[in-house]
Amino acid sequence: MSTKFFPALLKYWRARSGASQLDLALAADVSSRHISFLETGRASPSGSMLLRIMAALAVPAREQNQALVAAGFAPRFLEADLDKIDPAIDAALERMMHSHAPYPLTVMNASYDILRCNQSAKTIFSQFVAEPERLNAPLNLFDLVFDPGLARMFIQNWTGVAQNMVHRLHCEARLGRENVALWTLLERVLAYPGVPGSWRDPDFSLVQTPINYLGLQNDTYTLEFSMVVTKFLAAEQIMLDELRIESYFAVNEATRVACNALALAAAGGGSQG
């Protein structure tokens, strides 16, 4: 296995990063000749060297496990549910959700299933879904945006938001080629009514920006948010490595005032209108 699969994985991830053998050798502190031998199967890596190379290529933890197994080593990164993570990290997540009020904050896994969200997210998003009762069931961010029964009709800039999300999903599905969940999600998203057939083919000319914009509108409120997704660094668990924290920020005074009013109403201090 290691003489066939690991060299192929190494070449794939190096090509994916756009690094030459010399670039990788310098980043991982090995000789370019040794990188060449690893890619042809003439040499086998030690466990520590393999991890150094994978880190230099910014390979996700789940795929680093695959590379370790392919090279004959045991997996390094553990998989655990969110409710079994380090209590200190759990407390940090709870503090982030609480302190971000009155604006939404959601915690998602690699498949964009919403694992946790703060009360502000529940309060605000309930104002912008066609079938509010569906918020009581487990939700996926893509379904929330693409499903006509959820938030889709209330998103002012739906085409831009949706196209950007599909592009991101195309990129991530190809990054984790064996991630069945992402490919399944992509097919489900593309099958929603009104999704252009041209989106089935990835457009790699689109530029991913670190901050995205979301406009929500109903008969009572017009809210405008900038959105930022953050991740943990140096995570020793696959769950933490794949965790995404999406934070929403008001981009104008009207949104700030509306979010504060909604939070007050949810706490029993006023009416939602």
C-alpha positions as CSV (number, residue, x, y, z in Angstrom):
1,M,0.0,0.0,0.0
2,S,2.7,2.5,1.0
3,T,4.6,2.0,-2.2
4,K,1.6,3.0,-4.3
5,F,-1.0,5.0,-2.3
6,F,1.2,7.3,-0.2
7,P,3.3,8.6,-3.2
8,A,0.1,9.3,-5.1
9,L,-1.3,11.2,-2.1
10,L,1.9,13.2,-1.7
11,K,1.9,14.2,-5.3
12,Y,-1.8,15.1,-5.2
13,W,-1.4,17.4,-2.1
14,R,1.8,19.0,-3.4
15,A,0.1,19.7,-6.7
16,R,-3.0,21.0,-4.9
17,S,-0.9,23.5,-3.0
18,G,1.0,24.6,-6.1
19,A,4.3,23.9,-4.5
20,S,7.3,22.6,-6.4
21,Q,9.4,19.8,-4.9
22,L,12.0,22.4,-3.9
23,D,9.3,24.6,-2.3
24,L,8.0,21.6,-0.2
25,A,11.5,20.5,0.7
26,L,12.4,24.0,2.1
27,A,9.0,24.2,4.0
28,A,9.4,20.7,5.5
29,D,13.2,20.9,6.1
30,V,14.1,17.9,4.0
31,S,16.0,17.6,0.7
32,S,14.2,18.0,-2.6
33,R,15.9,14.8,-3.6
34,H,14.2,13.0,-0.8
35,I,10.8,14.5,-1.7
36,S,11.4,13.1,-5.2
37,F,12.2,9.7,-3.8
38,L,9.0,9.8,-1.7
39,E,6.9,10.6,-4.7
40,T,8.3,7.8,-6.7
41,G,8.1,5.3,-3.9
42,R,11.9,4.8,-3.8
43,A,11.9,6.0,-0.2
44,S,9.4,5.8,2.7
45,P,8.8,8.5,5.2
46,S,9.1,8.3,9.0
47,G,6.0,9.2,10.9
48,S,7.4,12.5,12.1
49,M,8.6,13.4,8.6
50,L,5.2,12.6,7.1
51,L,3.4,14.8,9.6
52,R,6.0,17.6,8.9
53,I,5.3,17.3,5.1
54,M,1.6,17.2,5.5
55,A,1.6,20.3,7.8
56,A,3.8,22.2,5.3
57,L,1.1,21.4,2.7
58,A,-1.7,22.4,5.1
59,V,-3.4,19.1,4.7
60,P,-6.5,18.7,6.9
61,A,-6.4,16.3,9.8
62,R,-8.7,13.8,8.4
63,E,-6.6,13.5,5.2
64,Q,-3.4,13.4,7.3
65,N,-4.8,10.3,8.9
66,Q,-5.3,8.8,5.4
67,A,-1.7,9.6,4.5
68,L,-0.4,8.0,7.8
69,V,-2.4,4.8,7.1
70,A,-1.2,4.7,3.5
71,A,2.4,4.9,4.7
72,G,1.9,2.1,7.3
73,F,1.3,4.2,10.4
74,A,-1.6,4.4,12.9
75,P,-3.9,7.4,12.6
76,R,-2.8,10.4,14.7
77,F,-5.9,12.5,14.9
78,L,-8.9,11.3,16.9
79,E,-12.5,11.7,15.9
80,A,-14.9,12.8,18.7
81,D,-18.3,14.3,18.9
82,L,-18.7,18.0,19.8
83,D,-20.0,17.1,23.3
84,K,-16.8,15.2,24.1
85,I,-14.3,17.9,23.3
86,D,-12.0,19.5,25.9
87,P,-14.1,21.3,28.5
88,A,-11.9,24.4,28.1
89,I,-12.7,24.5,24.4
90,D,-16.4,23.9,25.1
91,A,-16.4,26.8,27.5
92,A,-14.7,29.0,25.0
93,L,-17.4,28.2,22.4
94,E,-20.2,28.9,24.9
95,R,-18.5,32.2,25.8
96,M,-18.2,33.2,22.1
97,M,-21.8,32.5,21.5
98,H,-22.9,34.4,24.5
99,S,-20.6,37.5,24.0
100,H,-21.5,37.8,20.3
101,A,-25.2,38.7,21.1
102,P,-27.3,40.4,19.9
103,Y,-25.8,39.1,16.6
104,P,-26.0,35.5,15.3
105,L,-23.2,33.0,15.7
106,T,-23.4,29.4,14.5
107,V,-21.0,26.4,15.0
108,M,-20.9,23.9,12.1
109,N,-19.1,20.8,11.1
110,A,-17.4,20.1,7.8
111,S,-20.7,19.2,6.2
112,Y,-22.2,22.5,7.3
113,D,-24.6,20.9,9.8
114,I,-25.4,23.5,12.4
115,L,-24.3,21.9,15.7
116,R,-24.8,24.9,18.0
117,C,-26.0,28.5,17.7
118,N,-26.6,31.3,20.1
119,Q,-30.0,32.6,21.1
120,S,-29.6,35.6,18.7
121,A,-29.3,33.2,15.7
122,K,-32.5,31.5,16.8
123,T,-34.4,34.7,17.3
124,I,-33.2,36.5,14.2
125,F,-33.4,33.6,11.7
126,S,-36.9,32.7,12.9
127,Q,-38.0,36.0,11.5
128,F,-36.8,35.1,8.0
129,V,-38.0,31.6,7.2
130,A,-41.1,30.6,5.4
131,E,-41.8,27.6,7.7
132,P,-40.5,28.6,11.2
133,E,-41.5,25.3,12.7
134,R,-38.7,23.6,10.7
135,L,-36.1,25.4,12.8
136,N,-36.8,23.0,15.6
137,A,-35.3,20.1,13.5
138,P,-31.5,19.7,12.9
139,L,-30.5,22.2,10.2
140,N,-27.8,22.5,7.5
141,L,-26.6,25.9,6.4
142,F,-27.0,25.1,2.7
143,D,-30.6,23.9,3.2
144,L,-31.3,27.0,5.2
145,V,-30.2,29.1,2.2
146,F,-31.4,27.0,-0.7
147,D,-34.7,25.5,0.5
148,P,-37.7,27.6,-0.6
149,G,-39.4,26.6,2.7
150,L,-36.7,28.2,4.8
151,A,-34.8,31.4,4.3
152,R,-34.3,31.6,0.6
153,M,-37.2,34.0,-0.3
154,F,-36.0,36.5,2.4
155,I,-32.3,36.8,1.2
156,Q,-32.0,40.0,-0.8
157,N,-28.8,39.0,-2.5
158,W,-29.7,35.3,-2.8
159,T,-28.0,34.7,-6.2
160,G,-24.6,36.0,-5.1
161,V,-24.8,34.3,-1.7
162,A,-25.9,31.0,-3.2
163,Q,-23.4,31.0,-6.1
164,N,-20.5,31.7,-3.6
165,M,-21.6,28.9,-1.4
166,V,-21.9,26.4,-4.3
167,H,-18.4,27.4,-5.4
168,R,-17.0,26.9,-1.9
169,L,-18.7,23.5,-1.7
170,H,-17.3,22.5,-5.1
171,C,-13.8,23.3,-3.9
172,E,-14.1,21.5,-0.6
173,A,-15.7,18.4,-2.1
174,R,-12.8,18.1,-4.5
175,L,-10.3,18.8,-1.6
176,G,-11.7,15.9,0.3
177,R,-12.4,13.6,-2.6
178,E,-13.5,10.7,-0.4
179,N,-15.9,12.8,1.7
180,V,-19.2,11.3,0.7
181,A,-21.1,13.8,2.9
182,L,-19.9,16.8,0.9
183,W,-20.6,15.2,-2.5
184,T,-24.1,14.2,-1.2
185,L,-24.7,17.8,0.0
186,L,-23.6,19.2,-3.3
187,E,-26.0,17.0,-5.2
188,R,-28.8,17.9,-2.8
189,V,-28.1,21.7,-3.2
190,L,-28.0,21.5,-7.0
191,A,-31.3,19.7,-7.1
192,Y,-33.2,22.5,-5.4
193,P,-35.7,24.3,-7.7
194,G,-34.4,27.4,-9.4
195,V,-30.7,26.6,-9.0
196,P,-29.1,27.3,-12.4
197,G,-27.9,24.2,-14.2
198,S,-24.6,26.0,-15.0
199,W,-23.7,25.9,-11.3
200,R,-23.2,22.1,-11.7
201,D,-19.8,22.9,-13.3
202,P,-17.4,24.6,-10.9
203,D,-16.3,28.1,-11.8
204,F,-12.8,28.4,-10.5
205,S,-12.5,32.0,-11.8
206,L,-14.7,33.1,-8.8
207,V,-12.7,34.7,-6.0
208,Q,-13.4,33.7,-2.4
209,T,-13.4,36.6,-0.1
210,P,-12.7,36.4,3.7
211,I,-15.9,38.4,4.5
212,N,-19.2,37.9,2.8
213,Y,-22.4,40.0,2.8
214,L,-25.9,38.9,3.6
215,G,-29.1,40.9,3.3
216,L,-32.3,39.7,4.9
217,Q,-35.7,41.4,4.4
218,N,-39.3,40.7,5.5
219,D,-42.3,42.9,6.0
220,T,-40.9,44.3,9.3
221,Y,-37.1,44.2,9.2
222,T,-34.3,44.8,6.7
223,L,-31.0,43.5,8.1
224,E,-27.6,43.6,6.6
225,F,-24.7,41.5,7.9
226,S,-21.1,40.8,7.1
227,M,-20.1,37.2,7.8
228,V,-16.8,35.8,8.8
229,V,-15.9,32.1,9.2
230,T,-13.2,31.1,11.6
231,K,-11.5,27.8,12.4
232,F,-9.3,26.4,15.2
233,L,-5.6,26.1,14.5
234,A,-3.4,23.2,15.5
235,A,-6.4,21.1,16.4
236,E,-5.5,17.6,17.6
237,Q,-9.0,16.2,16.9
238,I,-10.7,15.9,13.5
239,M,-13.9,17.4,14.9
240,L,-12.0,20.6,16.0
241,D,-10.0,20.7,12.8
242,E,-13.2,20.7,10.7
243,L,-15.3,22.9,13.0
244,R,-16.5,26.2,11.5
245,I,-17.6,29.2,13.5
246,E,-19.7,31.6,11.5
247,S,-20.1,35.1,13.0
248,Y,-22.5,37.8,11.8
249,F,-21.8,41.5,12.2
250,A,-24.2,44.4,11.6
251,V,-23.0,46.6,8.8
252,N,-25.3,49.6,9.6
253,E,-27.1,51.3,12.4
254,A,-30.5,50.1,11.4
255,T,-29.4,46.5,11.7
256,R,-27.8,47.1,15.0
257,V,-31.0,48.7,16.4
258,A,-33.2,45.9,15.0
259,C,-30.9,43.1,16.5
260,N,-31.0,44.8,19.9
261,A,-34.8,45.1,19.7
262,L,-35.2,41.5,18.7
263,A,-32.9,40.4,21.6
264,L,-34.9,42.5,24.0
265,A,-38.2,41.0,22.8
266,A,-36.9,37.5,23.0
267,A,-35.9,38.1,26.6
268,G,-39.4,39.3,27.4
269,G,-38.7,43.0,27.4
270,G,-40.7,44.1,24.4
271,S,-42.6,43.1,21.3
272,Q,-41.1,41.8,18.1
273,G,-43.5,43.7,15.9
